[in-house]
Every structure is written in C-alpha cells, then in structure tokens.
Amino acid sequence: MNINNSKYIVYAFNKKWKSIRECCKYYEVRYGSVMSYKRIHKCTAEEAIAYCRNLKKLGIFYFKKVRWTDLCKFRFIGSPIPLATDQCFRS
C-alpha cells in the first residue's frame, strides 16, 4: 500500500509536524494523554497538547483518575505501578 505522507502532516503552534507524536515529543508531553484528551473533549491536537503542557507546567498529573501535584514522590517496588509515599498530597 502506497500512503502519501503529506496527508498526515499536523499543523500546531505555527509549525508543521510529521505527526502528533513528534509534536508531543518536542513539547515533552505524553502522546497517550494528548490523544485521550483529544478524543474525550473532541478538540484539536494543538488544544490537547496545550492542555497537557499547561498541566505539566502547573505540576499536575492524573493517576488512576486522581489528580496529583508534583509534590508527590513516587517509588517503585519491583512493579511498573508507582506507589505513593506518605509525602504525597492530593489536590
């Protein structure tokens, strides 16, 4: 199958990107989070990336549908699932 890559170009933040993933990588936001927000809120990739960038700047993240701040220190105990220490604060 011959796919013309030009139809997959993404325009965001006054720049042309090869993909949404490339843009996410540049702005250091999780691709999965951007795509999830984009799907749920039916918005553009640029809006979803901007939202995720803002959360990151504010030090906010979501884990298991709970909002956390970056004051939280996570530790791993032989598991890919982070376990919150007693230094964590929910916001």
N, C-alpha and C positions, 0 to 999 in steps of 0.2 A: 504494500500500500504506500503510495507516494503522498505525503502530507506536506502541504505548503505551510512552513513555519510562520510566515508573515501574518496569518490569521490568528495566531496565538500570542501576538505581541500585546503587552499590557502597558497602558499609559497611566502613570501615577506620580504625583509630586513633580509635575512638569518634566518628567523624564520617561524615556521608553525602556521597558524591561522585556527580557526574553520570556519571563514567566512571573507569576505571582510569587512563587517560591524564591526566585532570585531577588525580588524586591524585599521579601521578608528577611532573607539572609543579610542583605545590605543594612537594613534597619534593626537587625538583631531581635526580631520577634518570632515567635513560634508559628510556623506555617499552619499547623493544625488548629491553633487558636484563632488565627485570622480566618481560615475557611469556615470554621464553626460559627464564628460571629457573623460572617458574611451570609451564611445560609439561614441562620436563625432570624437575623434582622433584615434580610433581603436588601442588602446595601452593596455598594461597590467595593472592590478590593481596596481602593485607596481609603475609603471611610473605615473599613475594618482594620487596616494597618495603622491608621492614625489613632483609632481607639486603643489598640494594643500597645502602641508606642506611648500613649498617654498613661495607661495603667502602669507600664514599666517605669516611666519617669516618676510617677507617684509612689512607686514601690508596692503596688498592689498586685496580687495574683490570686487565682482561684484554684483550689484543690478539693476535689470531691464536692463541688458546688458550694464550698465555704470560702468566704473572702478572707484573705490573709494579708498582712503587711510584710515588708521586707525585714522587720524587726525579728521575725521568726527565724530561728536557726534549725535547719533540718539535719538529721543524722541518718545514716543508712546502717542497718544491721543485717547484712547478708541478704538483702531483699531490694528489689527495684522500687519498692514503695517507701517514700520518705516518712519517717516517724517524727512527729513534732516533739521538741523538748519542752521543758517547763518554762523556757524563755519566750515562748510564743505568745502572741497577743492577737486575738481576733478583732477585726474592726467592723 
